[in-house]
Amino acid sequence: MQAPEEDMYVDLELDDGTSVHCQILTILEVNEHDYVALLPEIQQENEDETEVWFYEIVENKDDPNEEPELLYIESDEVYDAVTDKFEEYLDELEFEELEDDE
């Protein structure tokens, strides 16, 4: 798991043609595949809840300079594994903050 050194953003085009500006929270590796956790910069209905979006990152092995593609996660099992890994990441961050406070 890795968190970006500085805030990084991506513009994600949705199926309806709208574009959403998203902050990249972290990159997660699950079963030898990379996934990204995104924080969309959209108005949330409930301000107390934060919605995080997860997408698979697919890179063109023939052209490493090509921008990676973000794919929707269709499998419930894969989605659950990615969200579990993200929860672990959040737990690690919380633990590191506790260590830093001591």
Backbone hydrogen bonds, N-H to C=O, Kabsch-Sander energy under -0.5 kcal/mol:
donor,donor_aa,acceptor,acceptor_aa,energy
2,Q,27,I,-1.9
8,M,24,I,-0.5
10,V,22,C,-2.4
12,L,10,V,-0.6
12,L,20,V,-2.9
13,E,11,D,-0.5
14,L,12,L,-0.6
14,L,18,T,-3.2
17,G,14,L,-2.1
20,V,12,L,-2.7
22,C,10,V,-2.8
23,Q,39,L,-2.6
24,I,8,M,-3.1
25,L,23,Q,-0.7
25,L,37,A,-3.0
26,T,37,A,-0.9
27,I,2,Q,-2.3
28,L,35,Y,-3.3
30,V,28,L,-0.6
30,V,33,H,-2.6
33,H,30,V,-1.5
34,D,57,I,-0.5
35,Y,28,L,-2.8
36,V,55,Y,-2.9
37,A,26,T,-2.5
38,L,36,V,-0.6
38,L,53,W,-3.5
39,L,23,Q,-2.7
41,E,21,H,-2.8
42,I,40,P,-1.3
47,E,45,E,-0.6
49,E,46,N,-1.6
51,E,49,E,-0.5
52,V,50,T,-0.5
53,W,38,L,-2.9
55,Y,36,V,-1.8
56,E,71,L,-2.7
57,I,34,D,-2.8
58,V,56,E,-0.6
58,V,69,E,-2.9
59,E,57,I,-0.5
61,K,59,E,-0.8
63,D,60,N,-0.6
66,E,63,D,-1.8
69,E,58,V,-3.1
71,L,56,E,-2.8
71,L,69,E,-0.6
73,I,54,F,-0.5
74,E,72,Y,-0.8
79,Y,75,S,-2.6
80,D,76,D,-2.6
81,A,77,E,-2.1
82,V,78,V,-2.5
83,T,79,Y,-2.6
84,D,80,D,-2.3
85,K,81,A,-2.1
86,F,82,V,-2.2
87,E,83,T,-2.2
88,E,84,D,-2.0
89,Y,85,K,-2.1
90,L,86,F,-2.4
91,D,87,E,-2.3
92,E,88,E,-2.4
93,L,89,Y,-2.3
94,E,90,L,-2.3
95,F,91,D,-2.4
96,E,92,E,-2.7
97,E,93,L,-2.2
98,L,94,E,-1.9
99,E,95,F,-2.2
100,D,96,E,-2.3
101,D,97,E,-1.6
102,E,98,L,-0.9
102,E,99,E,-0.6
